[in-house]
Protein backbone atom coordinates (compact mmCIF):
# COMPACT_ATOMS: atom_id res chain seq x y z
CA UNK A 1 0.00 0.00 0.00
CA UNK A 2 1.22 3.50 -0.76
CA UNK A 3 0.29 4.85 2.69
CA UNK A 4 2.69 3.91 5.47
CA UNK A 5 1.67 4.21 9.11
CA UNK A 6 4.50 5.46 11.35
CA UNK A 7 2.60 5.22 14.62
CA UNK A 8 5.29 3.03 16.19
CA UNK A 9 7.93 5.65 15.34
CA UNK A 10 5.96 8.45 17.03
CA UNK A 11 5.23 6.26 20.05
CA UNK A 12 8.95 5.49 20.40
CA UNK A 13 9.84 9.20 20.14
CA UNK A 14 7.35 9.96 22.92
CA UNK A 15 8.43 6.88 24.93
CA UNK A 16 4.81 5.71 25.07
CA UNK A 17 3.59 2.13 25.11
CA UNK A 18 0.62 0.82 23.18
CA UNK A 19 -1.20 0.26 26.48
CA UNK A 20 -0.64 3.85 27.56
CA UNK A 21 -1.73 5.24 24.19
CA UNK A 22 -4.80 3.02 24.25
CA UNK A 23 -5.82 4.34 27.67
CA UNK A 24 -5.27 7.98 26.72
CA UNK A 25 -6.96 7.78 23.31
CA UNK A 26 -9.80 5.53 24.36
CA UNK A 27 -9.30 2.86 21.71
CA UNK A 28 -8.91 -0.86 22.20
CA UNK A 29 -5.45 -2.40 22.06
CA UNK A 30 -6.50 -4.54 19.11
CA UNK A 31 -7.64 -1.53 17.05
CA UNK A 32 -4.45 0.39 17.81
CA UNK A 33 -2.37 -2.68 17.03
CA UNK A 34 -4.05 -3.05 13.63
CA UNK A 35 -3.27 0.59 12.90
CA UNK A 36 0.30 0.35 14.20
CA UNK A 37 1.12 -2.69 12.06
CA UNK A 38 -0.24 -1.04 8.92
CA UNK A 39 -3.07 -3.55 8.49
CA UNK A 40 -5.84 -0.95 8.84
CA UNK A 41 -7.82 -0.12 5.72
CA UNK A 42 -9.08 3.21 7.07
CA UNK A 43 -8.82 5.61 9.99
CA UNK A 44 -11.43 8.04 11.24
CA UNK A 45 -10.46 11.67 11.53
CA UNK A 46 -11.64 11.65 15.15
CA UNK A 47 -9.23 8.78 15.86
CA UNK A 48 -6.38 10.55 14.08
CA UNK A 49 -7.22 13.74 15.98
CA UNK A 50 -7.12 11.92 19.32
CA UNK A 51 -3.82 10.17 18.55
CA UNK A 52 -2.21 13.42 17.37
CA UNK A 53 -3.45 15.18 20.49
CA UNK A 54 -1.95 12.59 22.82
CA UNK A 55 1.33 12.24 20.91
CA UNK A 56 1.55 16.00 20.28
CA UNK A 57 2.23 15.55 16.59
CA UNK A 58 0.78 16.27 13.16
CA UNK A 59 -1.12 13.73 11.00
CA UNK A 60 1.82 13.79 8.58
CA UNK A 61 4.05 12.50 11.38
CA UNK A 62 1.92 9.35 11.52
CA UNK A 63 0.83 8.87 7.91
CA UNK A 64 3.27 8.93 5.01
CA UNK A 65 2.74 8.50 1.27
CA UNK A 66 5.31 6.32 -0.49
CA UNK A 67 5.30 6.19 -4.28
CA UNK A 68 5.52 2.45 -4.94
CA UNK A 69 6.22 2.95 -8.65
CA UNK A 70 9.65 4.39 -7.82
CA UNK A 71 10.84 1.36 -5.88
C-alpha angles and dihedrals in degrees: 000000000000094000115077121197113218096183092125090054093053092045090052091049090052092041090234127148125222089247092054093047090048091054094047097044096040097233128127119259090241093055092048091046091053089051094044093052092049094245095119117110094200144005128208118235089233089057092047089047092052094047092048090048093053095042092041093229142116125260088249089061089062103033123050131180115223119189102227093191090069095057 
